[in-house]
Amino acid sequence: MTGKYLGQFPSHTMMACARFVVFVTGSVAALLLLVTMMDDRLLERPLLGRHIVWWLAALGVVLTASR
């Protein structure tokens, strides 16, 4: 009975971790977007084996999931 009641309230630790993930992921995504705005040919360049467009899409998924 007590577990159901306490389960209604959000965990402050989990919320802090999610905010940190949003901050880091958003910062990296903003940096990649800024760099590609300077030169759009960079979108086709590989970064750690994948194109930058792929990284931006993956970071967008992480951002959406953590929010």
Summary of the structure (lengths in Angstrom):
residues: 67
radius of gyration: 17.1
end to end distance: 29.0
largest distance: 58.7
contacts: 142
relative contact order: 0.13
helix: 79%
strand: 6%
